[in-house]
Amino acid sequence: MEIPQIFSDPRFKKTTIITAAIALIYILINLFVVGGDQFLFNLNNSLNLPLAVINSIAAFTVWRMMKPGARNRFLWSGLLFGWVLWTLAEIIWTAYLLFAQETPYPSPADFFWIAGYVPMGIALAARIQTIPTKPTRYQNILILLFSAITVAATIVFILIPVVRDFDSQHLLESIPNLIYPVFDLILVTIVWRLFFTYEKGDYGFAWRLLTLGFILVTISDFTFTYAEWNDLYYPDMQANVISRLADVPYTLSYIMWFIGINALGLLLVKEHPAEMNPRVRLVRTYGHILVYTKADDTVMDFSPNFGNLFADAEVKGKPFADALAISQQEGNEILQRLREEGNIADLRVRVRNRSGELQDVRISGLAIINPQKGYVGANILLRTRVTDESFDDALDLSSKSITRLLLEQSGSIVKAEIAQFLSDYYLSYIKSLMYMAQHEGGQIMSQSLLEKLQEIANKHNWKIRIEPDIILDSADYSLDVLRNALPMLLEAAKQLVSEVTSSEAVEARMKEVGAGFSEIVHRDVARYEKPGSELGFADHRKQTE
């Protein structure tokens, strides 16, 4: 069995061990009737008030973590209100035990217990509505099976005896005996859906503890109602089995709720560093120089901006290696690869620039082959990072067209760089929404978001595989696919998370993430989203490219 990661948190682990130890001691005391009947009666009835108070305080702490307007705040408002009403009921019940000779049934405490079901039922029903995923066939079978068993047991052991033995003289006693099982039945039917829908993950673990608490309180109420109706609840102050079965699950329900609330509280304050620190790998600004060589490896021509990088701008007729100020061996190796392979792409070379310093250059090129399949020269492109936006001013439209052709046909990674840039940008938003979904609804909500994104990818036949940690790897997909997919995946994520939280909260988060990017990033995204914008020139004139 896989242990939830929340147990790696020392605070949760320590609190849970202590709480579980107390629960175990409590169970053993009841199992072996340690201390006698009167002691058990007092213990079982005195523990619930402090537990209810602690539980309400813990729930209030979690409620305060929820952002106003978020659906989870509404959910926790209902749960908190219900637990507070039950705490008031515990106070009244304890007061009767301490100061009254006999505890009436029904008592004013029953009014608060019954009233507590209403906000809790609404809250749990709302929780089901916020879960985008539907139960699987197997889960539906379990939900229906346990719900049917619960309904049958309630009707046979509780409702039929109460109705059959109805006495108008005991009207006040009969009414809560009917209301409790009916309300419990409604509540536990909702709880079974939640219990079997949640699966792996810390949030699923925490919510299963909460639902288990409601299951235990339902068992307790059913047992108490049956025992009370048949005069079996502590008859003559004897702690019989059925009395203990009514008390122990009820007390344990508070313990389960506390552990579950504590887990959710710790999960909600857990930091997600990547969430608020978007990072993109920018598409750098390159300068572009064209060099045309002949069959004898000498320079036939070059682009007019050659002198922006090299000191010697008169290189026509010179060997290729001399023109680039690199060694003859390195120059020969580049041209030999062109002869043998027909192309080179993004080959990294260090040249000496006009200032005498070594500078990194990426070389791409295509060999020129005549109809007789003989090598007659090469068209070569040099790309180097520049800060001077006028570096490519001298390139005319024809030179730029040749540059694009060389990059595309040589197999340059320029498109991959743009794909990575766009992915980094869009995935920052999508991952932030995923953290938001998980924060609001736990792992089941973030998993639902992943499934929705995969559904959209499949619908458009993008052949994209959505993965939990990275969402997608841009290296696996073409730029054209990512241009279409990323904006649509982001819109789908925004829509789903808006349903879980609110559109205002989502837009606020989008602005928050967007503020982490510079204006340059936003500008470049708008540019590279357009087809045909793969290549940017260092041309301050911004003429049509």
C-alpha positions as CSV (number, residue, x, y, z in Angstrom):
1,M,0.0,0.0,0.0
2,E,1.4,3.4,-1.0
3,I,1.8,5.8,1.9
4,P,0.6,9.4,1.1
5,Q,3.4,11.9,0.8
6,I,1.7,14.1,3.5
7,F,3.3,11.7,6.0
8,S,6.7,13.1,5.1
9,D,5.6,16.3,6.8
10,P,6.9,16.0,10.3
11,R,4.1,18.2,11.7
12,F,1.4,16.0,10.3
13,K,3.3,12.8,11.1
14,K,3.8,13.8,14.8
15,T,0.2,15.0,15.2
16,T,-1.3,11.9,13.6
17,I,0.8,9.5,15.6
18,I,-0.3,11.2,18.9
19,T,-3.9,11.4,17.8
20,A,-3.9,7.7,16.6
21,A,-2.4,6.6,19.9
22,I,-5.1,8.4,21.9
23,A,-7.7,6.8,19.7
24,L,-6.3,3.3,20.2
25,I,-6.2,3.7,23.9
26,Y,-9.8,4.9,23.8
27,I,-10.9,1.9,21.8
28,L,-9.1,-0.5,24.1
29,I,-10.7,1.1,27.2
30,N,-14.1,0.5,25.6
31,L,-13.3,-2.9,24.3
32,F,-12.3,-4.2,27.7
33,V,-14.6,-2.0,29.8
34,V,-11.7,-0.6,31.7
35,G,-12.8,1.4,34.8
36,G,-16.3,0.0,34.9
37,D,-19.7,1.0,33.4
38,Q,-20.1,4.4,35.0
39,F,-16.5,5.4,34.0
40,L,-17.2,4.4,30.4
41,F,-20.4,6.4,30.3
42,N,-18.7,9.5,31.7
43,L,-15.7,9.0,29.4
44,N,-17.7,8.5,26.2
45,N,-19.9,11.5,26.9
46,S,-17.1,13.9,28.1
47,L,-14.6,13.5,25.3
48,N,-16.8,14.7,22.6
49,L,-17.1,18.4,23.7
50,P,-13.3,19.1,23.7
51,L,-13.0,17.2,20.4
52,A,-15.8,19.2,18.8
53,V,-14.2,22.5,19.9
54,I,-10.8,21.5,18.5
55,N,-12.4,20.2,15.3
56,S,-14.3,23.5,14.8
57,I,-11.2,25.6,15.4
58,A,-9.3,23.5,12.9
59,A,-12.0,23.9,10.4
60,F,-12.2,27.6,10.9
61,T,-8.4,27.8,10.3
62,V,-8.8,26.0,7.0
63,W,-11.8,28.2,6.1
64,R,-9.8,31.3,6.5
65,M,-7.2,30.0,4.0
66,M,-9.9,30.0,1.3
67,K,-10.1,33.0,-1.0
68,P,-13.4,34.9,-0.8
69,G,-15.5,33.9,-3.8
70,A,-13.9,30.5,-4.3
71,R,-16.2,27.5,-4.4
72,N,-14.2,25.8,-1.7
73,R,-14.9,28.7,0.7
74,F,-18.6,28.0,0.2
75,L,-18.0,24.3,0.8
76,W,-16.0,24.9,4.0
77,S,-18.5,27.5,5.2
78,G,-21.1,24.8,5.2
79,L,-18.9,22.3,6.9
80,L,-17.7,24.8,9.5
81,F,-21.3,26.0,10.2
82,G,-22.4,22.4,10.7
83,W,-19.5,21.5,13.0
84,V,-20.2,24.7,15.0
85,L,-23.8,23.7,15.4
86,W,-22.8,20.3,16.6
87,T,-20.3,21.9,19.0
88,L,-23.2,23.9,20.5
89,A,-25.1,20.6,20.8
90,E,-22.2,19.0,22.6
91,I,-22.1,22.0,25.1
92,I,-25.8,21.6,25.9
93,W,-25.5,17.8,26.2
94,T,-22.5,18.1,28.5
95,A,-24.4,20.7,30.6
96,Y,-27.3,18.3,31.1
97,L,-24.9,15.5,32.1
98,L,-23.2,17.8,34.7
99,F,-26.0,19.7,36.1
100,A,-29.2,17.8,35.5
101,Q,-30.3,14.6,37.2
102,E,-31.6,13.2,33.9
103,T,-30.9,14.0,30.3
104,P,-34.1,14.4,28.4
105,Y,-34.7,13.0,24.9
106,P,-35.1,14.9,22.8
107,S,-33.3,17.8,24.3
108,P,-32.4,21.2,22.9
109,A,-29.1,19.7,21.9
110,D,-30.9,17.6,19.4
111,F,-32.2,20.7,17.7
112,F,-28.6,21.8,17.0
113,W,-27.5,18.3,15.9
114,I,-30.4,18.1,13.4
115,A,-29.8,21.6,12.2
116,G,-26.1,20.8,11.6
117,Y,-27.1,18.3,8.9
118,V,-28.5,21.0,6.6
119,P,-25.3,23.1,5.9
120,M,-23.1,20.0,5.9
121,G,-25.4,18.2,3.4
122,I,-25.4,21.2,1.1
123,A,-21.6,21.6,1.4
124,L,-20.9,18.0,0.6
125,A,-23.3,18.0,-2.3
126,A,-21.5,21.1,-3.6
127,R,-18.3,19.2,-3.3
128,I,-19.6,16.6,-5.7
129,Q,-20.5,19.3,-8.2
130,T,-16.9,20.7,-8.1
131,I,-15.4,17.3,-9.0
132,P,-15.2,17.4,-12.8
133,T,-14.4,13.7,-13.2
134,K,-17.2,11.1,-13.2
135,P,-16.9,7.9,-11.2
136,T,-15.7,4.9,-13.1
137,R,-17.9,1.9,-13.7
138,Y,-16.3,0.1,-10.8
139,Q,-16.7,3.1,-8.6
140,N,-20.4,3.4,-9.5
141,I,-20.9,-0.2,-8.6
142,L,-19.4,0.3,-5.2
143,I,-21.3,3.5,-4.6
144,L,-24.6,1.9,-5.5
145,L,-23.8,-1.3,-3.5
146,F,-23.0,0.5,-0.3
147,S,-25.8,3.0,-0.7
148,A,-28.3,0.1,-1.2
149,I,-27.0,-1.7,1.9
150,T,-27.3,1.6,3.9
151,V,-30.8,2.2,2.7
152,A,-31.9,-1.4,3.4
153,A,-30.4,-1.4,6.9
154,T,-32.0,2.0,7.7
155,I,-35.4,0.9,6.6
156,V,-35.3,-2.6,8.3
157,F,-33.7,-1.8,11.6
158,I,-34.7,1.9,12.1
159,L,-37.6,3.2,10.2
160,I,-39.9,0.2,10.2
161,P,-39.6,-0.3,14.0
162,V,-40.1,3.4,14.7
163,V,-43.2,3.6,12.4
164,R,-44.6,0.2,13.6
165,D,-44.3,1.1,17.3
166,F,-45.4,4.7,16.9
167,D,-47.2,6.0,19.9
168,S,-48.8,9.4,19.9
169,Q,-47.9,9.8,23.6
170,H,-44.2,9.6,22.6
171,L,-44.5,12.0,19.6
172,L,-41.6,14.2,20.6
173,E,-39.4,11.1,20.9
174,S,-40.6,9.6,17.6
175,I,-39.9,12.7,15.5
176,P,-36.1,12.8,16.1
177,N,-36.0,9.1,15.8
178,L,-37.3,9.5,12.2
179,I,-35.3,12.7,11.4
180,Y,-31.9,11.4,12.4
181,P,-31.9,8.3,10.2
182,V,-33.4,10.1,7.3
183,F,-30.8,12.9,7.5
184,D,-28.1,10.4,8.1
185,L,-29.3,8.4,5.0
186,I,-29.2,11.5,2.8
187,L,-25.8,12.5,4.1
188,V,-24.1,9.1,3.9
189,T,-25.4,8.6,0.3
190,I,-23.5,11.8,-0.7
191,V,-20.5,10.6,1.4
192,W,-20.3,7.2,-0.3
193,R,-20.0,9.1,-3.7
194,L,-17.1,11.2,-2.3
195,F,-15.4,8.2,-0.5
196,F,-15.2,6.1,-3.6
197,T,-14.4,8.9,-6.0
198,Y,-11.3,10.1,-4.3
199,E,-8.3,7.8,-4.9
200,K,-4.6,8.4,-4.6
201,G,-2.8,11.6,-3.5
202,D,-2.6,13.7,-0.4
203,Y,-5.9,15.5,-1.0
204,G,-7.7,12.2,-1.7
205,F,-6.3,10.8,1.5
206,A,-7.4,13.9,3.5
207,W,-10.9,13.8,2.0
208,R,-11.3,10.1,2.6
209,L,-10.6,10.8,6.3
210,L,-13.3,13.4,6.3
211,T,-15.8,11.1,4.6
212,L,-14.8,8.3,7.0
213,G,-15.7,10.6,9.8
214,F,-19.2,11.1,8.4
215,I,-19.6,7.3,7.9
216,L,-18.7,6.7,11.5
217,V,-21.1,9.3,12.8
218,T,-23.8,7.7,10.6
219,I,-23.1,4.3,12.1
220,S,-23.2,5.9,15.6
221,D,-26.5,7.6,14.9
222,F,-28.1,4.5,13.5
223,T,-27.0,2.4,16.5
224,F,-28.0,5.1,19.0
225,T,-31.5,5.5,17.5
226,Y,-32.0,1.7,17.5
227,A,-30.7,1.4,21.0
228,E,-32.7,4.3,22.4
229,W,-35.9,3.2,20.7
230,N,-35.5,-0.3,22.2
231,D,-34.3,1.0,25.7
232,L,-30.9,-0.6,25.1
233,Y,-28.8,2.5,25.5
234,Y,-27.0,2.1,28.9
235,P,-29.9,0.2,30.5
236,D,-29.5,0.6,34.3
237,M,-26.2,2.3,33.5
238,Q,-24.7,-0.8,32.1
239,A,-22.1,-0.3,29.3
240,N,-23.4,-3.0,27.1
241,V,-22.0,-3.7,23.6
242,I,-24.7,-1.7,21.7
243,S,-24.2,1.3,23.9
244,R,-20.5,1.3,23.2
245,L,-21.1,0.7,19.5
246,A,-23.2,3.9,19.6
247,D,-20.5,6.0,21.4
248,V,-17.2,4.8,20.1
249,P,-17.8,5.5,16.4
250,Y,-19.2,9.0,17.3
251,T,-16.0,9.9,19.2
252,L,-13.8,8.5,16.5
253,S,-15.6,10.6,13.9
254,Y,-14.2,13.8,15.5
255,I,-10.7,12.3,15.5
256,M,-11.0,11.4,11.8
257,W,-12.3,14.8,10.9
258,F,-9.4,16.5,12.9
259,I,-6.7,14.4,11.1
260,G,-8.3,15.1,7.7
261,I,-8.7,18.8,8.4
262,N,-5.1,19.0,9.6
263,A,-3.9,17.3,6.5
264,L,-5.8,19.7,4.2
265,G,-4.6,22.7,6.2
266,L,-1.0,21.7,5.7
267,L,-1.5,21.0,2.0
268,L,-3.1,24.4,1.5
269,V,-0.2,26.3,3.0
270,K,2.4,24.2,1.0
271,E,4.4,26.4,-1.3
272,H,4.8,25.8,-5.0
273,P,7.9,27.8,-5.9
274,A,7.6,27.2,-9.6
275,E,4.1,28.6,-9.6
276,M,5.0,32.2,-9.2
277,N,8.4,32.2,-11.0
278,P,7.7,31.8,-14.7
279,R,10.8,31.2,-16.8
280,V,11.2,31.2,-20.5
281,R,14.1,30.4,-22.8
282,L,14.2,33.4,-25.0
283,V,14.7,33.3,-28.8
284,R,17.9,35.3,-29.1
285,T,18.5,38.0,-31.6
286,Y,20.9,36.9,-34.3
287,G,22.8,38.7,-36.9
288,H,23.0,36.9,-40.3
289,I,25.9,36.8,-42.8
290,L,25.8,35.0,-46.1
291,V,28.9,33.6,-47.7
292,Y,29.0,32.0,-51.2
293,T,31.9,29.7,-52.1
294,K,33.1,28.1,-55.3
295,A,34.2,24.6,-56.1
296,D,37.7,25.5,-55.1
297,D,36.5,26.6,-51.6
298,T,37.3,30.3,-52.2
299,V,34.8,33.0,-51.5
300,M,32.7,34.0,-54.5
301,D,30.5,36.6,-52.7
302,F,29.2,37.6,-49.4
303,S,26.4,39.7,-47.9
304,P,27.0,43.4,-47.4
305,N,27.0,43.2,-43.6
306,F,30.1,40.9,-43.6
307,G,32.2,43.8,-42.2
308,N,29.9,44.1,-39.2
309,L,31.6,41.0,-37.8
310,F,34.9,40.6,-39.6
311,A,37.8,43.1,-39.8
312,D,38.6,42.1,-43.4
313,A,35.7,42.9,-45.6
314,E,37.5,42.3,-48.8
315,V,37.5,38.5,-48.9
316,K,36.4,37.7,-52.5
317,G,38.8,35.1,-54.0
318,K,40.2,34.2,-50.6
319,P,40.0,30.7,-49.1
320,F,36.9,30.1,-46.9
321,A,39.0,29.6,-43.8
322,D,40.9,32.8,-44.2
323,A,37.7,34.8,-44.8
324,L,36.3,33.5,-41.4
325,A,39.6,33.9,-39.6
326,I,39.6,30.2,-38.6
327,S,42.2,27.5,-39.1
328,Q,42.6,25.8,-42.5
329,Q,41.9,22.5,-40.9
330,E,38.6,23.7,-39.4
331,G,37.6,25.4,-42.7
332,N,38.4,22.2,-44.7
333,E,36.3,20.1,-42.3
334,I,33.3,22.3,-42.7
335,L,33.4,22.3,-46.5
336,Q,34.2,18.5,-46.6
337,R,31.0,17.8,-44.6
338,L,29.1,20.0,-47.1
339,R,30.5,17.9,-50.0
340,E,29.8,14.6,-48.3
341,E,26.5,15.3,-46.6
342,G,25.1,18.0,-48.7
343,N,24.2,20.2,-45.7
344,I,25.3,21.3,-42.3
345,A,23.0,22.8,-39.6
346,D,23.9,25.0,-36.6
347,L,27.6,23.9,-36.5
348,R,29.2,25.8,-33.6
349,V,32.5,27.6,-34.6
350,R,34.5,30.3,-32.9
351,V,35.7,33.1,-35.2
352,R,37.8,36.1,-34.5
353,N,35.7,39.2,-34.9
354,R,36.7,42.7,-36.0
355,S,37.8,43.5,-32.4
356,G,40.2,40.5,-32.4
357,E,38.1,38.6,-29.9
358,L,36.8,35.1,-30.3
359,Q,33.0,35.0,-31.0
360,D,30.6,32.1,-31.2
361,V,29.0,31.6,-34.6
362,R,26.5,29.0,-35.8
363,I,27.1,27.8,-39.4
364,S,24.4,26.3,-41.6
365,G,24.7,25.7,-45.3
366,L,23.8,23.8,-48.4
367,A,26.1,22.3,-51.0
368,I,25.4,23.3,-54.7
369,I,25.3,20.3,-57.0
370,N,25.2,20.6,-60.8
371,P,23.1,18.4,-63.1
372,Q,26.1,16.1,-63.4
373,K,26.1,15.7,-59.6
374,G,29.3,17.5,-59.3
375,Y,30.1,19.9,-56.4
376,V,30.3,23.5,-57.6
377,G,30.2,25.4,-54.3
378,A,28.1,26.2,-51.3
379,N,25.7,28.7,-49.8
380,I,26.7,29.3,-46.2
381,L,24.9,31.2,-43.4
382,L,26.7,32.5,-40.3
383,R,24.5,33.3,-37.3
384,T,25.8,35.0,-34.3
385,R,24.1,36.6,-31.3
386,V,24.1,40.4,-31.5
387,T,22.9,43.4,-29.4
388,D,23.1,45.8,-32.4
389,E,19.6,45.9,-33.9
390,S,21.0,47.4,-37.1
391,F,23.3,44.4,-37.8
392,D,21.1,43.1,-40.6
393,D,20.1,46.5,-42.0
394,A,22.1,45.9,-45.2
395,L,20.3,42.7,-46.0
396,D,17.8,43.1,-48.8
397,L,14.7,41.0,-49.2
398,S,16.5,38.6,-51.5
399,S,19.2,37.9,-48.9
400,K,16.6,37.4,-46.3
401,S,14.8,34.9,-48.5
402,I,18.0,33.0,-49.0
403,T,18.6,33.0,-45.3
404,R,15.2,31.5,-44.6
405,L,15.8,28.9,-47.3
406,L,19.1,27.9,-45.8
407,L,17.8,27.5,-42.3
408,E,14.8,25.5,-43.4
409,Q,16.5,23.1,-45.8
410,S,19.7,22.6,-43.8
411,G,17.7,21.4,-40.8
412,S,18.5,24.3,-38.4
413,I,17.0,24.2,-34.9
414,V,15.6,27.7,-35.2
415,K,12.0,26.4,-35.2
416,A,12.8,24.2,-32.2
417,E,14.0,27.3,-30.3
418,I,10.8,29.1,-31.0
419,A,8.7,26.0,-30.1
420,Q,10.6,25.9,-26.8
421,F,10.0,29.6,-26.2
422,L,6.3,29.4,-26.8
423,S,6.0,26.2,-24.7
424,D,7.8,27.8,-21.8
425,Y,5.4,30.8,-22.0
426,Y,2.1,29.0,-22.3
427,L,3.0,26.2,-19.9
428,S,3.8,28.8,-17.2
429,Y,0.2,29.8,-17.3
430,I,-1.2,26.2,-17.6
431,K,1.0,25.0,-14.7
432,S,-0.1,27.9,-12.6
433,L,-3.7,26.9,-13.3
434,M,-2.9,23.4,-12.4
435,Y,-1.5,24.4,-9.0
436,M,-4.6,26.6,-8.6
437,A,-6.9,23.6,-9.3
438,Q,-4.9,21.4,-6.9
439,H,-5.1,24.1,-4.2
440,E,-8.8,24.3,-4.6
441,G,-9.7,20.7,-5.0
442,G,-6.7,18.5,-4.5
443,Q,-5.1,16.0,-6.8
444,I,-8.4,14.8,-8.2
445,M,-9.0,18.3,-9.6
446,S,-5.5,18.6,-11.1
447,Q,-5.8,15.1,-12.6
448,S,-9.2,16.1,-14.1
449,L,-7.5,19.1,-15.7
450,L,-4.9,16.9,-17.3
451,E,-7.5,14.6,-18.6
452,K,-9.4,17.5,-20.1
453,L,-6.3,18.8,-21.9
454,Q,-5.6,15.3,-23.2
455,E,-9.2,15.1,-24.4
456,I,-8.8,18.3,-26.4
457,A,-5.5,17.2,-27.8
458,N,-7.1,13.9,-29.0
459,K,-10.1,15.7,-30.4
460,H,-7.8,17.8,-32.7
461,N,-5.6,14.9,-33.5
462,W,-2.4,16.8,-32.4
463,K,-0.8,13.5,-31.2
464,I,0.2,15.3,-28.0
465,R,0.6,13.3,-24.8
466,I,-0.2,15.3,-21.7
467,E,2.0,14.4,-18.8
468,P,1.5,15.3,-15.1
469,D,4.8,17.1,-14.3
470,I,5.8,18.8,-17.6
471,I,2.4,18.9,-19.3
472,L,4.2,18.3,-22.7
473,D,7.7,18.3,-24.1
474,S,8.0,20.8,-27.0
475,A,10.9,18.8,-28.5
476,D,8.4,16.0,-29.4
477,Y,6.1,18.2,-31.5
478,S,6.4,20.5,-34.5
479,L,6.2,24.3,-34.2
480,D,3.0,24.3,-36.3
481,V,1.3,21.9,-33.9
482,L,2.3,23.9,-30.8
483,R,1.2,27.2,-32.4
484,N,-2.3,25.7,-32.7
485,A,-2.4,23.6,-29.5
486,L,-0.9,25.8,-26.8
487,P,-3.4,28.7,-26.9
488,M,-6.4,26.3,-27.0
489,L,-5.0,24.2,-24.2
490,L,-4.6,27.4,-22.1
491,E,-8.2,28.5,-22.8
492,A,-9.5,25.0,-21.9
493,A,-7.5,25.1,-18.6
494,K,-8.9,28.6,-17.8
495,Q,-12.4,27.5,-18.4
496,L,-12.2,24.3,-16.2
497,V,-10.5,26.1,-13.3
498,S,-13.0,28.9,-13.6
499,E,-15.7,26.3,-12.9
500,V,-13.9,25.1,-9.9
501,T,-13.1,28.6,-8.5
502,S,-14.3,31.7,-10.4
503,S,-13.5,33.5,-13.6
504,E,-12.3,36.5,-11.5
505,A,-9.9,34.4,-9.6
506,V,-8.5,32.8,-12.8
507,E,-8.1,36.2,-14.5
508,A,-6.3,37.6,-11.5
509,R,-3.9,34.6,-11.6
510,M,-3.3,35.1,-15.3
511,K,-2.4,38.7,-14.7
512,E,-0.1,37.6,-11.8
513,V,1.7,35.2,-14.0
514,G,1.9,37.6,-16.9
515,A,3.4,40.2,-14.7
516,G,6.4,37.9,-14.2
517,F,7.3,38.3,-17.9
518,S,8.9,41.3,-19.5
519,E,7.3,43.3,-22.2
520,I,9.8,41.8,-24.6
521,V,8.6,38.3,-23.9
522,H,5.0,39.2,-24.5
523,R,6.0,41.0,-27.7
524,D,7.9,38.1,-29.0
525,V,5.1,35.6,-28.2
526,A,2.7,37.8,-30.2
527,R,5.2,37.7,-33.1
528,Y,6.1,34.1,-33.1
529,E,2.5,32.9,-32.8
530,K,2.1,33.9,-36.4
531,P,3.0,31.4,-39.1
532,G,6.0,32.5,-41.2
533,S,7.6,34.4,-38.3
534,E,10.3,31.8,-37.6
535,L,13.2,34.1,-38.4
536,G,13.9,37.4,-36.8
537,F,16.5,39.8,-38.3
538,A,18.6,42.4,-36.4
539,D,17.1,45.1,-38.6
540,H,16.0,48.2,-36.8
541,R,14.0,49.3,-39.8
542,K,11.5,46.5,-39.1
543,Q,10.7,46.1,-42.8
544,T,8.6,43.3,-44.1
545,E,10.5,40.1,-43.6
